[in-house]
């Protein structure tokens, strides 16, 4: 949660279970805007994806807006 006092980074190990979908557990996150960076390796190739998102009261996330 960038810009917040006492901001701490979380690092999670995720498993796509062989699909193109990765579910991120949101239980320990407060409502607000977040920035996430995913990096992974497939067949000795490294990939990275950066996304900003917002968690709302429904515990779902949507792309963050400025």
Secondary structure by P-SEA (a helix, b strand, c coil): ccccccbbbbbbbbbcccccbbbbbccccccccbbbbbbbccccbbbbbbbbbbbccccccccccc
